[in-house]
C-alpha cells in the first residue's frame, strides 16, 4: 500500500499524524539519550584512569616529619 491509500483508508487521520510524530520524537530522543550515555561512559572511564595521589591528613604528615605541636 502506498501512503495515499493508507490515508484514504484511515478512519482518523489526526491520530495517524500524532502517532507518526510521536514515533519521530521517540527516535530522536532515544538517539540523544544514547549519545549522552556514551559521553558519560567515556567520562567515567577517563576518571577511572586517573589515580589520585596518596592522601595523608595534615596531622600525620607533621608527625612523620618530626614536627610536633
Secondary structure as the mmCIF struct_conf table of DSSP 4:
data_model
#
loop_
_struct_conf.conf_type_id
_struct_conf.id
_struct_conf.beg_label_comp_id
_struct_conf.beg_label_asym_id
_struct_conf.beg_label_seq_id
_struct_conf.end_label_comp_id
_struct_conf.end_label_asym_id
_struct_conf.end_label_seq_id
HELX_RH_AL_P HELX_RH_AL_P1 UNK A 3 UNK A 9
BEND BEND1 UNK A 11 UNK A 11
HELX_RH_AL_P HELX_RH_AL_P2 UNK A 13 UNK A 49
HELX_LH_PP_P HELX_LH_PP_P1 UNK A 52 UNK A 55
HELX_RH_AL_P HELX_RH_AL_P3 UNK A 58 UNK A 65
TURN_TY1_P TURN_TY1_P1 UNK A 66 UNK A 66
#
